[in-house]
Amino acid sequence: MTAVMNRAKEEMAAGRQLIIYPEGTRRPPGSPPEYKYGIARLYRDLDVPVVPVAMHPGLFWPRRKFLRYPGHFKVRILPAIPAGLDPDEFLQRLVDVTEAASDALLIETVRNNPHLPLPPTAVQRLKELGFQR
């Protein structure tokens, strides 16, 4: 077992919560998902439920830029995925529920904040979703 997994187990046993970005970092709003398989390994080895979260702060605070745009972003805390699923099934469910919520949140955020300049990835994803700004 790796040192990271040992540490994660110790922290969970101590009642701490583990927060993970399953893609390793924030991605530009609307870009295709790139979930890392490590989240499925943690899920399997820790044997705990996972609570997916969707948000789009990148529309207000773009990656690698000093710019900030006014407005409010929302965070959606989704229903927990119970422990005990096959890791591949878990990962697919995580991607499906998180991306569906992310798409809905993208549309809602753009609708409620028409002043926001959108990155090309968000413009493209909105077109794919049939949303007209």
DSSP file (Angstrom, degrees, kcal/mol; ACC not computed):
  #  RESIDUE AA STRUCTURE BP1 BP2  ACC     N-H-->O    O-->H-N    N-H-->O    O-->H-N    TCO  KAPPA ALPHA  PHI   PSI    X-CA   Y-CA   Z-CA
    1    1 A M              0   0    0      0, 0.0     2,-0.0     0, 0.0     0, 0.0   0.000 360.0 360.0 360.0 141.3    0.0    0.0    0.0
    2    2 A T     >  -     0   0    0      1,-0.1     4,-2.5     4,-0.0     5,-0.2  -0.289 360.0-114.9 -77.4 162.5    1.3    3.4   -0.9
    3    3 A A  H  > S+     0   0    0      1,-0.2     4,-2.5     2,-0.2     5,-0.2   0.865 117.2  54.7 -62.5 -36.4    2.1    6.1    1.6
    4    4 A V  H  > S+     0   0    0      2,-0.2     4,-2.5     1,-0.2    -1,-0.2   0.927 109.3  46.3 -64.3 -44.6   -0.7    8.3    0.2
    5    5 A M  H  > S+     0   0    0      2,-0.2     4,-2.5     1,-0.2    -2,-0.2   0.912 111.9  51.3 -66.3 -41.3   -3.2    5.5    0.7
    6    6 A N  H  X S+     0   0    0     -4,-2.5     4,-2.4     1,-0.2    -2,-0.2   0.931 111.7  47.4 -58.9 -45.2   -2.0    4.9    4.3
    7    7 A R  H  X S+     0   0    0     -4,-2.5     4,-2.6     1,-0.2    -2,-0.2   0.905 110.5  51.7 -63.9 -41.6   -2.3    8.5    5.1
    8    8 A A  H  X S+     0   0    0     -4,-2.5     4,-2.3     1,-0.2    -1,-0.2   0.912 110.8  48.3 -61.9 -42.4   -5.8    8.7    3.6
    9    9 A K  H  X S+     0   0    0     -4,-2.5     4,-2.4     2,-0.2    -2,-0.2   0.903 111.2  50.5 -64.9 -40.7   -6.8    5.7    5.7
   10   10 A E  H  X S+     0   0    0     -4,-2.4     4,-1.3     2,-0.2    -2,-0.2   0.927 112.0  46.8 -61.9 -45.4   -5.3    7.3    8.9
   11   11 A E  H  <>S+     0   0    0     -4,-2.6     5,-2.5     1,-0.2    -2,-0.2   0.901 112.6  49.0 -66.1 -40.9   -7.1   10.6    8.3
   12   12 A M  H ><5S+     0   0    0     -4,-2.3     3,-1.7     1,-0.2    -1,-0.2   0.904 109.1  53.0 -65.1 -40.3  -10.5    8.9    7.6
   13   13 A A  H 3<5S+     0   0    0     -4,-2.4    -1,-0.2     1,-0.3    -2,-0.2   0.794 104.6  56.8 -64.4 -27.3  -10.1    6.8   10.7
   14   14 A A  T 3<5S-     0   0    0     -4,-1.3    -1,-0.3    -5,-0.2    -2,-0.2   0.375 125.1-103.7 -84.8   4.5   -9.5   10.0   12.6
   15   15 A G  T < 5S+     0   0    0     -3,-1.7    -3,-0.2     1,-0.3    -2,-0.1   0.578  75.0 140.6  86.9   9.7  -12.9   11.3   11.4
   16   16 A R      < -     0   0    0     -5,-2.5     2,-0.3    -6,-0.2    -1,-0.3  -0.443  47.8-125.9 -82.6 159.1  -11.5   13.7    8.8
   17   17 A Q        -     0   0    0     -2,-0.1     2,-0.5     2,-0.0    -1,-0.0  -0.783  14.2-139.1-103.1 151.3  -13.0   14.2    5.4
   18   18 A L        -     0   0    0     -2,-0.3     2,-0.5     2,-0.0   -10,-0.0  -0.947  12.9-165.2-113.6 122.8  -11.1   13.8    2.1
   19   19 A I        +     0   0    0     -2,-0.5     2,-0.4     2,-0.0    -2,-0.0  -0.938  14.4 176.4-110.9 125.7  -11.6   16.3   -0.6
   20   20 A I        -     0   0    0     -2,-0.5    -2,-0.0    19,-0.0     3,-0.0  -0.985  32.7-143.0-132.2 136.4  -10.3   15.4   -4.1
   21   21 A Y    >   -     0   0    0     -2,-0.4     3,-2.4     1,-0.1    -2,-0.0  -0.887  21.4-154.9 -90.1 107.0  -10.5   16.9   -7.5
   22   22 A P  T 3  S+     0   0    0      0, 0.0    14,-3.5     0, 0.0    17,-0.3   0.603  92.3  51.5 -66.9  -8.7  -10.9   13.7   -9.5
   23   23 A E  T 3  S-     0   0    0     12,-0.3    14,-0.1     2,-0.2     3,-0.0   0.455 113.5-118.2-100.1  -3.2   -9.4   15.4  -12.6
   24   24 A G  S <  S+     0   0    0     -3,-2.4     2,-0.3    12,-0.1    -3,-0.1   0.156  84.4  14.6  91.1 -19.9   -6.4   16.6  -10.6
   25   25 A T  S    S-     0   0    0      0, 0.0     2,-0.2     0, 0.0    -2,-0.2  -0.958  95.9 -70.9-166.2 173.7   -7.2   20.3  -11.2
   26   26 A R        -     0   0    0     -2,-0.3    -5,-0.0    -3,-0.0     0, 0.0  -0.572  47.7-153.5 -73.8 146.2   -9.8   22.7  -12.3
   27   27 A R        -     0   0    0     -2,-0.2    31,-0.2     4,-0.1     3,-0.1  -0.841  31.1 -83.5-116.2 160.1  -10.5   22.5  -16.0
   28   28 A P    >   -     0   0    0      0, 0.0     3,-2.2     0, 0.0    31,-0.1  -0.352  61.0 -90.7 -60.5 140.0  -11.9   25.3  -18.2
   29   29 A P  T 3  S+     0   0    0      0, 0.0    96,-0.2     0, 0.0    27,-0.1  -0.252 111.3  14.7 -54.0 131.8  -15.7   25.4  -18.1
   30   30 A G  T 3  S+     0   0    0      1,-0.3    73,-0.0    92,-0.1    72,-0.0   0.309  91.4 134.5  87.7  -8.5  -17.3   23.2  -20.7
   31   31 A S    <   -     0   0    0     -3,-2.2    -1,-0.3     1,-0.1     3,-0.1  -0.368  67.4 -87.3 -73.8 155.7  -14.2   21.3  -21.6
   32   32 A P        -     0   0    0      0, 0.0    -1,-0.1     0, 0.0     2,-0.0  -0.271  52.2 -99.5 -61.1 146.2  -14.4   17.5  -21.9
   33   33 A P        -     0   0    0      0, 0.0    62,-0.0     0, 0.0   -10,-0.0  -0.343  33.0-175.5 -68.9 147.4  -14.0   15.5  -18.6
   34   34 A E        +     0   0    0     -3,-0.1     2,-0.1    -2,-0.0    -3,-0.0  -0.460  13.4 179.9-138.8  62.1  -10.6   13.9  -17.8
   35   35 A Y        -     0   0    0      1,-0.1     2,-0.3   -11,-0.1   -12,-0.3  -0.421  23.5-130.6 -68.9 138.4  -11.2   12.0  -14.6
   36   36 A K    >   -     0   0    0    -14,-3.5     3,-1.2    -2,-0.1     4,-0.4  -0.663   9.9-130.4 -89.4 145.3   -8.2   10.2  -13.2
   37   37 A Y  T >> S+     0   0    0     -2,-0.3     4,-1.5     1,-0.2     3,-1.0   0.677  95.1  84.4 -70.9 -15.8   -8.6    6.5  -12.2
   38   38 A G  H 3> S+     0   0    0      1,-0.3     4,-2.4     2,-0.2    -1,-0.2   0.815  82.0  61.1 -56.6 -31.2   -7.0    7.2   -8.8
   39   39 A I  H <> S+     0   0    0     -3,-1.2     4,-2.4   -17,-0.3    -1,-0.3   0.876 102.6  51.5 -64.0 -35.8  -10.3    8.3   -7.5
   40   40 A A  H <> S+     0   0    0     -3,-1.0     4,-2.3    -4,-0.4    -1,-0.2   0.860 109.3  50.3 -69.0 -34.8  -11.7    4.8   -8.2
   41   41 A R  H  X S+     0   0    0     -4,-1.5     4,-2.9     2,-0.2     5,-0.3   0.922 111.5  47.1 -68.5 -43.6   -8.8    3.3   -6.3
   42   42 A L  H  X S+     0   0    0     -4,-2.4     4,-2.9     2,-0.2     5,-0.4   0.932 111.8  51.7 -61.0 -45.0   -9.3    5.5   -3.3
   43   43 A Y  H  X>S+     0   0    0     -4,-2.4     4,-1.4     1,-0.2     5,-0.6   0.928 114.5  43.0 -56.6 -47.5  -13.1    4.7   -3.4
   44   44 A R  H  <5S+     0   0    0     -4,-2.3    -2,-0.2     1,-0.2    -1,-0.2   0.944 119.1  41.5 -65.4 -48.8  -12.3    1.0   -3.5
   45   45 A D  H  <5S+     0   0    0     -4,-2.9    -2,-0.2     1,-0.2    -1,-0.2   0.816 118.7  43.4 -75.9 -31.0   -9.6    1.0   -0.8
   46   46 A L  H  <5S-     0   0    0     -4,-2.9    -1,-0.2    -5,-0.3    -2,-0.2   0.741  91.0-150.6 -84.6 -23.2  -11.2    3.4    1.6
   47   47 A D  T  <5 +     0   0    0     -4,-1.4    36,-0.1    -5,-0.4    -3,-0.1   0.926  48.6 128.2  53.5  52.4  -14.6    1.8    1.2
   48   48 A V      < -     0   0    0     -5,-0.6    -1,-0.2    -6,-0.2    36,-0.2  -0.925  64.7 -95.1-131.2 156.6  -16.5    5.0    1.9
   49   49 A P        -     0   0    0      0, 0.0     2,-0.4     0, 0.0    31,-0.1  -0.323  35.7-139.0 -65.4 156.5  -19.3    6.8    0.1
   50   50 A V  B     -A   81   0A   0     31,-2.1    31,-3.5    29,-0.1    -7,-0.0  -0.979   4.9-153.0-121.1 132.2  -18.3    9.6   -2.2
   51   51 A V        -     0   0    0     -2,-0.4    29,-0.2    29,-0.2     2,-0.1  -0.895  17.2-147.4-105.6 105.9  -20.2   12.9   -2.4
   52   52 A P        -     0   0    0      0, 0.0    26,-2.6     0, 0.0     2,-0.4  -0.397  11.9-162.0 -71.5 151.0  -19.8   14.5   -5.9
   53   53 A V  E     -B   77   0B   0     24,-0.2     2,-0.4    -2,-0.1    24,-0.2  -0.998   5.0-163.4-134.9 137.1  -19.7   18.3   -6.3
   54   54 A A  E     +B   76   0B   0     22,-2.5    22,-3.3    -2,-0.4     2,-0.3  -0.961  22.0 148.1-120.3 140.7  -20.3   20.4   -9.4
   55   55 A M  E     -B   75   0B   0     -2,-0.4    20,-0.2    20,-0.2     3,-0.1  -0.980  35.7-149.2-162.6 162.1  -19.3   24.1   -9.7
   56   56 A H    >   +     0   0    0     18,-0.7     3,-1.4    -2,-0.3     4,-0.4  -0.356  38.0 143.0-134.4  56.1  -18.2   26.6  -12.2
   57   57 A P  G >>  +     0   0    0      0, 0.0     4,-2.5     0, 0.0     3,-1.5   0.773  66.2  76.5 -66.3 -21.3  -16.0   29.2  -10.5
   58   58 A G  G 34 S+     0   0    0      1,-0.3     5,-0.1     2,-0.2    -2,-0.0   0.693  83.3  64.2 -63.8 -18.0  -13.8   29.3  -13.6
   59   59 A L  G <4 S+     0   0    0     -3,-1.4    -1,-0.3     1,-0.2    63,-0.0   0.794 116.7  28.4 -72.0 -26.5  -16.5   31.4  -15.3
   60   60 A F  T <4 S+     0   0    0     -3,-1.5     9,-2.8    -4,-0.4    -2,-0.2   0.668 134.4  31.9-102.7 -24.7  -15.8   34.2  -12.8
   61   61 A W  S  < S-     0   0    0     -4,-2.5    -1,-0.2     7,-0.2     7,-0.1  -0.725  85.4-152.0-137.6  80.6  -12.2   33.4  -12.0
   62   62 A P    >   -     0   0    0      0, 0.0     3,-1.3     0, 0.0    -3,-0.1  -0.167  27.9 -95.2 -60.7 147.5  -10.5   32.0  -15.2
   63   63 A R  T 3  S+     0   0    0      1,-0.2     3,-0.1    -5,-0.1   -36,-0.0  -0.315 103.6   4.6 -60.7 141.0   -7.6   29.6  -14.8
   64   64 A R  T 3  S+     0   0    0      1,-0.2     2,-0.4    -3,-0.1    -1,-0.2   0.743 108.4 108.5  57.0  28.6   -4.1   31.1  -15.0
   65   65 A K    <   -     0   0    0     -3,-1.3    -1,-0.2     2,-0.2     0, 0.0  -0.978  65.2-145.1-134.3 149.3   -5.5   34.6  -15.3
   66   66 A F        +     0   0    0     -2,-0.4    -1,-0.1    -3,-0.1    -2,-0.1   0.682  69.6 110.1 -80.9 -19.6   -5.5   37.5  -12.8
   67   67 A L        -     0   0    0     -3,-0.0     2,-0.4    -6,-0.0    -2,-0.2  -0.204  46.5-171.1 -61.2 144.9   -9.0   38.6  -14.1
   68   68 A R        -     0   0    0     -7,-0.1    -7,-0.2    -9,-0.0    -8,-0.1  -0.997   8.4-152.3-135.2 136.6  -12.0   38.3  -11.9
   69   69 A Y        -     0   0    0     -9,-2.8    47,-0.1    -2,-0.4     2,-0.0  -0.883  24.3-111.1-109.9 141.5  -15.6   38.9  -13.1
   70   70 A P        +     0   0    0      0, 0.0     2,-0.3     0, 0.0    45,-0.1  -0.317  69.2  74.5 -69.2 152.2  -18.4   40.0  -10.8
   71   71 A G  S    S-     0   0    0      2,-0.0     2,-0.4    45,-0.0    42,-0.1  -0.823  73.8 -80.6 139.3-175.6  -21.2   37.6  -10.0
   72   72 A H        -     0   0    0     -2,-0.3     2,-0.3    37,-0.1     0, 0.0  -0.985  29.1-157.1-126.4 131.3  -22.0   34.6   -7.9
   73   73 A F        -     0   0    0     -2,-0.4     2,-0.3   -16,-0.0    -2,-0.0  -0.806  15.0-137.2-103.9 153.6  -21.3   31.0   -8.7
   74   74 A K        -     0   0    0     -2,-0.3   -18,-0.7    31,-0.1     2,-0.5  -0.756   3.1-146.7-107.9 154.1  -23.2   28.1   -7.2
   75   75 A V  E     -B   55   0B   0     -2,-0.3     2,-0.6   -20,-0.2   -20,-0.2  -0.982  10.1-154.5-117.9 128.9  -21.9   24.8   -5.9
   76   76 A R  E     -B   54   0B   0    -22,-3.3   -22,-2.5    -2,-0.5     2,-0.7  -0.922   0.9-160.1-107.1 118.9  -24.1   21.7   -6.3
   77   77 A I  E     -B   53   0B   0     -2,-0.6   -24,-0.2   -24,-0.2     3,-0.1  -0.886  20.7-155.1 -96.8 117.1  -23.6   19.0   -3.7
   78   78 A L        -     0   0    0    -26,-2.6     3,-0.1    -2,-0.7    20,-0.0  -0.402  27.8 -75.5 -93.9 165.0  -25.0   15.9   -5.2
   79   79 A P        -     0   0    0      0, 0.0    -1,-0.2     0, 0.0   -29,-0.1  -0.273  59.4 -98.8 -59.0 144.2  -26.3   12.7   -3.6
   80   80 A A        -     0   0    0    -29,-0.2   -29,-0.2    -3,-0.1    -3,-0.0  -0.309  24.2-131.5 -64.1 143.9  -23.6   10.4   -2.2
   81   81 A I  B     -A   50   0A   0    -31,-3.5   -31,-2.1    -3,-0.1    -1,-0.1  -0.893  35.9-120.1 -92.5 119.3  -22.5    7.4   -4.3
   82   82 A P    >   -     0   0    0      0, 0.0     3,-0.6     0, 0.0   -34,-0.1  -0.182  24.4-105.6 -64.9 153.2  -22.6    4.5   -1.8
   83   83 A A  T 3  S+     0   0    0      1,-0.2   -39,-0.1   -36,-0.1   -40,-0.0  -0.303  93.1  52.6 -67.3 158.3  -19.5    2.5   -0.9
   84   84 A G  T 3   +     0   0    0      1,-0.3    -1,-0.2   -41,-0.2     2,-0.1   0.381  68.5 130.6 100.3  -3.3  -19.1   -1.0   -2.3
   85   85 A L  S <  S-     0   0    0     -3,-0.6    -1,-0.3     1,-0.1    -4,-0.0  -0.385  71.9 -89.1 -75.4 160.8  -19.6   -0.6   -6.1
   86   86 A D     >  -     0   0    0      1,-0.1     4,-2.9    -2,-0.1     5,-0.2  -0.491  42.0-119.6 -60.7 138.6  -17.1   -2.0   -8.6
   87   87 A P  H  > S+     0   0    0      0, 0.0     4,-2.6     0, 0.0     5,-0.2   0.862 113.0  49.5 -55.3 -38.7  -14.5    0.7   -9.1
   88   88 A D  H  > S+     0   0    0      2,-0.2     4,-2.2     1,-0.2     5,-0.2   0.914 112.4  47.4 -67.1 -41.0  -15.3    0.9  -12.9
   89   89 A E  H  > S+     0   0    0      2,-0.2     4,-2.3     1,-0.2    -1,-0.2   0.908 112.4  50.8 -64.1 -42.4  -19.0    1.2  -12.2
   90   90 A F  H  X S+     0   0    0     -4,-2.9     4,-3.0     2,-0.2    -2,-0.2   0.947 109.8  49.1 -58.6 -49.9  -18.3    3.9   -9.5
   91   91 A L  H  X S+     0   0    0     -4,-2.6     4,-2.5     1,-0.2     5,-0.2   0.904 111.5  49.1 -60.9 -42.0  -16.1    5.9  -11.8
   92   92 A Q  H  X S+     0   0    0     -4,-2.2     4,-2.7     2,-0.2    -1,-0.2   0.914 112.7  47.4 -63.9 -41.9  -18.7    5.9  -14.6
   93   93 A R  H  X S+     0   0    0     -4,-2.3     4,-2.8     2,-0.2     5,-0.4   0.920 110.9  52.2 -64.6 -43.1  -21.5    6.9  -12.2
   94   94 A L  H  X S+     0   0    0     -4,-3.0     4,-2.2     1,-0.2     5,-0.3   0.934 113.0  44.0 -57.9 -47.8  -19.3    9.7  -10.8
   95   95 A V  H  X S+     0   0    0     -4,-2.5     4,-2.7    -5,-0.2     5,-0.3   0.939 114.7  49.7 -63.2 -47.3  -18.6   11.0  -14.3
   96   96 A D  H  X S+     0   0    0     -4,-2.7     4,-2.0    -5,-0.2    -2,-0.2   0.941 116.4  38.6 -60.0 -51.0  -22.2   10.7  -15.3
   97   97 A V  H  X S+     0   0    0     -4,-2.8     4,-2.0     2,-0.2    -1,-0.2   0.894 118.8  47.5 -71.3 -38.3  -23.8   12.5  -12.3
   98   98 A T  H  X S+     0   0    0     -4,-2.2     4,-2.4    -5,-0.4    -2,-0.2   0.920 114.2  45.8 -69.3 -42.8  -21.1   15.1  -12.0
   99   99 A E  H  X S+     0   0    0     -4,-2.7     4,-2.5    -5,-0.3    -2,-0.2   0.878 111.6  51.8 -70.1 -36.9  -21.1   16.0  -15.7
  100  100 A A  H  X S+     0   0    0     -4,-2.0     4,-2.1    -5,-0.3    -1,-0.2   0.931 114.2  43.8 -62.9 -44.5  -24.9   16.1  -15.9
  101  101 A A  H  X S+     0   0    0     -4,-2.0     4,-2.4     2,-0.2    -2,-0.2   0.879 112.5  53.2 -66.6 -37.5  -25.0   18.5  -12.9
  102  102 A S  H  X S+     0   0    0     -4,-2.4     4,-2.3     2,-0.2    -2,-0.2   0.900 108.6  49.3 -65.2 -41.5  -22.1   20.5  -14.4
  103  103 A D  H  X S+     0   0    0     -4,-2.5     4,-2.2     2,-0.2    -2,-0.2   0.935 112.7  47.2 -63.0 -46.0  -24.0   21.0  -17.7
  104  104 A A  H  X S+     0   0    0     -4,-2.1     4,-2.3     1,-0.2    -2,-0.2   0.896 113.5  48.6 -62.0 -40.3  -27.1   22.1  -15.9
  105  105 A L  H  X S+     0   0    0     -4,-2.4     4,-2.8     2,-0.2    -1,-0.2   0.859 107.6  55.1 -69.4 -36.1  -25.1   24.5  -13.8
  106  106 A L  H  X S+     0   0    0     -4,-2.3     4,-2.4     2,-0.2     5,-0.2   0.942 110.6  45.4 -60.9 -47.9  -23.3   25.9  -16.8
  107  107 A I  H  X S+     0   0    0     -4,-2.2     4,-2.5     1,-0.2    -2,-0.2   0.937 114.9  47.6 -61.6 -47.0  -26.6   26.7  -18.5
  108  108 A E  H  X S+     0   0    0     -4,-2.3     4,-2.3     1,-0.2    -2,-0.2   0.910 112.3  49.2 -61.2 -43.5  -28.0   28.2  -15.3
  109  109 A T  H  X S+     0   0    0     -4,-2.8     4,-0.9     2,-0.2    -1,-0.2   0.911 113.6  45.1 -64.9 -43.3  -24.9   30.3  -14.6
  110  110 A V  H  < S+     0   0    0     -4,-2.4     3,-0.4    -5,-0.2    -1,-0.2   0.901 112.9  51.2 -68.4 -40.2  -24.7   31.7  -18.1
  111  111 A R  H  < S+     0   0    0     -4,-2.5    -2,-0.2    -5,-0.2    -1,-0.2   0.900 115.5  42.2 -61.8 -40.9  -28.4   32.5  -18.1
  112  112 A N  H  < S+     0   0    0     -4,-2.3    -1,-0.2     1,-0.2    -2,-0.2   0.571 121.1  41.4 -84.7  -9.1  -28.2   34.3  -14.8
  113  113 A N    ><  +     0   0    0     -4,-0.9     3,-1.9    -3,-0.4    -1,-0.2  -0.519  61.8 163.6-135.6  66.0  -24.9   36.1  -15.7
  114  114 A P  T 3  S+     0   0    0      0, 0.0    -1,-0.1     0, 0.0    -4,-0.1   0.663  70.7  68.5 -64.0 -14.6  -25.3   37.3  -19.3
  115  115 A H  T 3  S+     0   0    0     -3,-0.1    -5,-0.1   -45,-0.1    -2,-0.0   0.643  74.7 110.7 -76.4 -14.8  -22.4   39.7  -18.8
  116  116 A L    <   -     0   0    0     -3,-1.9     2,-0.4    -6,-0.2   -56,-0.1  -0.396  67.7-133.9 -68.7 129.6  -19.8   36.9  -18.5
  117  117 A P        -     0   0    0      0, 0.0    -1,-0.1     0, 0.0    -2,-0.1  -0.689  29.2-140.6 -74.7 134.7  -17.3   36.5  -21.3
  118  118 A L        -     0   0    0     -2,-0.4   -59,-0.1     2,-0.0     0, 0.0  -0.797   5.2-123.2-104.5 138.8  -17.2   32.8  -22.0
  119  119 A P    >>  -     0   0    0      0, 0.0     4,-2.0     0, 0.0     3,-0.8  -0.393  34.9-106.9 -68.7 156.1  -14.2   30.7  -22.9
  120  120 A P  H 3> S+     0   0    0      0, 0.0     4,-2.6     0, 0.0     5,-0.2   0.830 119.5  59.3 -55.1 -33.8  -14.4   28.8  -26.2
  121  121 A T  H 3> S+     0   0    0      1,-0.2     4,-2.1     2,-0.2     5,-0.1   0.895 107.4  45.5 -63.9 -38.8  -14.9   25.5  -24.3
  122  122 A A  H <> S+     0   0    0     -3,-0.8     4,-2.6     2,-0.2    -1,-0.2   0.904 111.7  51.8 -70.5 -41.7  -18.0   26.8  -22.6
  123  123 A V  H  X S+     0   0    0     -4,-2.0     4,-1.9     1,-0.2    -2,-0.2   0.932 112.6  46.4 -59.0 -46.1  -19.4   28.3  -25.9
  124  124 A Q  H  X S+     0   0    0     -4,-2.6     4,-2.3     2,-0.2    -2,-0.2   0.919 112.6  48.7 -63.7 -44.7  -18.9   24.9  -27.6
  125  125 A R  H  X S+     0   0    0     -4,-2.1     4,-1.8     1,-0.2    -1,-0.2   0.899 109.1  53.0 -64.9 -39.8  -20.4   22.9  -24.8
  126  126 A L  H  <>S+     0   0    0     -4,-2.6     5,-2.7     2,-0.2     4,-0.4   0.898 108.8  50.4 -61.7 -39.9  -23.4   25.2  -24.7
  127  127 A K  H ><5S+     0   0    0     -4,-1.9     3,-1.5     1,-0.2    -2,-0.2   0.932 108.9  51.5 -61.3 -45.5  -23.9   24.7  -28.4
  128  128 A E  H 3<5S+     0   0    0     -4,-2.3    -1,-0.2     1,-0.3    -2,-0.2   0.836 109.8  50.2 -60.4 -32.8  -23.7   20.9  -27.9
  129  129 A L  T 3<5S-     0   0    0     -4,-1.8    -1,-0.3    -5,-0.2    -2,-0.2   0.480 116.6-115.9 -84.2  -3.8  -26.4   21.3  -25.2
  130  130 A G  T < 5 +     0   0    0     -3,-1.5     2,-0.5    -4,-0.4    -3,-0.2   0.706  63.5 149.4  77.5  20.5  -28.6   23.3  -27.5
  131  131 A F      < -     0   0    0     -5,-2.7     2,-0.5    -6,-0.2    -1,-0.3  -0.757  31.9-159.0 -91.6 129.5  -28.5   26.4  -25.4
  132  132 A Q              0   0    0     -2,-0.5    -5,-0.0     1,-0.1     0, 0.0  -0.936 360.0 360.0-107.3 125.2  -28.7   29.8  -27.2
  133  133 A R              0   0    0     -2,-0.5    -1,-0.1   -19,-0.0    -2,-0.0   0.433 360.0 360.0 -82.0 360.0  -27.3   32.8  -25.3
